[in-house]
């Protein structure tokens, strides 16, 4: 009897150790029914019909989770519709939100990192294209480990060309990237985001180009952006 009980204890201990090794390195812990934290994002859009994504990365810059992405990209396959690139009759718009797509890092086939209409993202992280004005998004889907996190906002608008960027019937100035940081722990943390660069003009990778000298109206799509982290009550 004693041997049987000891064997069960050993097996249970091994199982717990395996789970710790498997999940211990992730910044996102398993979600629970109780909200233990929330982050509120406030984005002030100066223009309508903008495509936008918001996501979190850890202190090393590794993608953690998508907070929000417009429905045309998340569920309607705007970036992955097949056909010829830049085709006004329905080609894939690879330059719409390339930094988010590549940093998320899920290849849907042929090197395209955008969701397809057949494999959309869940509705919980998307909505219709926001109107001009204040856009608020509250994120409390998961529990994060304590530490420093970066939040990114990528915004793009079709037909927003200028003298430097005029490539096709819809693709003009590249997406603009905003960045801010938050400290996750037992204290409130807040920050204002700043523009740090732009995405690739053709959307072929997830690089952020810090040179903003060729951008004009694209820099004004968002007036300001900020986020606040609030720890939950234990």
N, C-alpha and C positions, 0 to 999 in steps of 0.2 A: 504493500500500500504506500509506504513512504517512498519507495523507488519510483512508483508510478507518478506520485505527486511531484517529485523532483524533476522527472523527465518533462512533465507539462510546463513547469516553471522555466526550465532551460529552453524549451521550444518557444515559449512566449517571449523570453528575453531576446532570443536570436531574431524573432520577428520584429520586435521593437527596434533593435539595432539596425536591421536592414532598412526599415522605414526611415529611420533618422538619416542614414547614409544616402538614401534615395532622394529625400525631399529637403534635406538640410541646407543645400546650396542655393535653393530658389529664393528670390526676393518676395515672391507671391506665395502666401500660405493658403491653405484650403479655405474656401469661403464658408461662412456659417450663417445661420438664420439671424443672429444678433449682429447689428451694425456696430463695429468697434472703432470705426474711423470713417471720415468722409473728407473729400477734397472738392471744393467748389471752384469752378472755372468761370470767370466772367470775361467775355470777349465782346468788344464794341466794334461792330462792323459798319464801315462807312458806305458799303455798296451791297447790293443784292446779287443773287445768282452766283455766289462764290462757292466753290468746292473747298471743303476744309476737313482736316483730321487733327485730332489731339491725342497724344500718347505719352506714356511715362517710360523713363529709362533709369537705370541705376547710376551710381556715382561713376562707374567705369564706362558709362555710355551704352550699356547693353539694354536692348529693348525689353520692357517688362510687360506692358499691356496697352491695348487700345482703349482710350477713354471714349472717343467719339469719332465718327466719320460720316460724311453726308451719304444719304441713301443711294444716290445715283452711282457712287463708287462702291458702297458696301453691298447693295442688293440688286442693282440694275446693270452691273457689268460695264460701267462707263470706261474703265481702263482695260477691259479684257473682253471685247466683243467680236474678236476675229476680224477678218477683212484686212484691207490694206491700211497701214498707218497713215493718219491724216486724211483718210477718206471721209468726206462729209456725209456719205450715205451710211455710215455706221462703223467706221474703223475704230480700233482701240486707241484711246487717248493716253498714251504712256506718260505724257508729261504732266498729267493732272495733279498727282500727289506722289511723286516718285520717292521722296525721302521716307515717308511713312511706309509705302509699299515695300521698299527694299529693306528697311530696318526691321520690319515685321518678319520678313524672311521666309515667306511661304510661297514656293514656286507652284503655280497652277498649271504649268506645262509650257514648254518652249521658252523658258526664261521670263515668263510674264508673272509678276508678283501681285497682280491685282485680282480680287475676287471675281468670279464669273457669276452670271445670272443663275446658273445651275448650282453653284456652290456659294451662296451669299453668306455674309456675316449675320449674326443674330440681330434681331430688331432692337434689342436692348441698348446697343451702342450706336444706333443710327437714327436719323430723322430726315425729314424733307430739307431741301436746301434752305438755310435760314434767310430771313429777310434782313434788311439793313436795320441797325439798332443794336440793343443789348442782347447778347446770347449767353444764357446761363446753363451750365451743365454740372450736375452733382454726381460725383463718382464715389460709390461705396460698395463696389461689387466684391472686393477681395480685401484681405488683411495683409499689409506690407510689413516686412521686418523693419525695425528701427534703422535709421540712417538717412543719408542725403539722396535725394532723387531729383532728376531733371524732368521738366515737362516741356513738350514741344507742341507747337501749333504750326501747321502748314496750310497755307491758303493760296488759292489759284482761281483765276477767272478766265474763261474763254473769250476770245476776240479782244483781249486787252493788249493790243500790240503798241509798239512805238517805233521810233526811227532805228533802234538797234535790234528789235525783236519783232519780226513779221514773217512768219514761216509758212503758214497755211491758212485755210479758211477759218480755223478756230484757234490755233496755237500761236500765242504772242509772247508776252513776257513770262518767264518761268515762275514756278511757285516760290513763295517767300516763307522763310522759316523764322519763327519766334521761339525764344527759349527763356525759361525761368527755372528756379530751383526751390525745393522745399525740404525741410527737415522733418522726418517722420519719427515721432516719439511721444512723450507724454505732455508736450507743450504745443500750443498753437503756433503755426508757421505760415507766413504769407510772403508773397513777392510779386513784383511786376515783371512781365516778360519783355524782352528786347529782341529786335531783329538781329539775327546773326549771319544771315546769308540767303542764298536761293538754291533751289534744286536744279538738276541738270535740264537744260533746255529741251532735250529730246527724251528725257526720262529713262535713259539707258542704265542708270545706276542710282545709288542712294547717297551720293556725295553732297556735301553742303559747300557751296562756293561763297566765300566771304566778300567777294567783289560785288558791290551794289551799284557801281558807277553807271551801268547801262540800264538800270531800272528807274521808272518814274512813277506812274499811277499804281503800279503793283505794290509799291511801298505804302500806299495809302488805303489799301483794302480794309485793313484793320487799324482803328484809331488807337486802341490800347488793349492790353490783355493782362489779366492778373489771376492769381490762384491763392486759396487759403486752405490749409490743412487743419482739421480739428480732430483731436483724439476722442475716442468714445469713452463712455463711462464703464468702468469695470463692475 
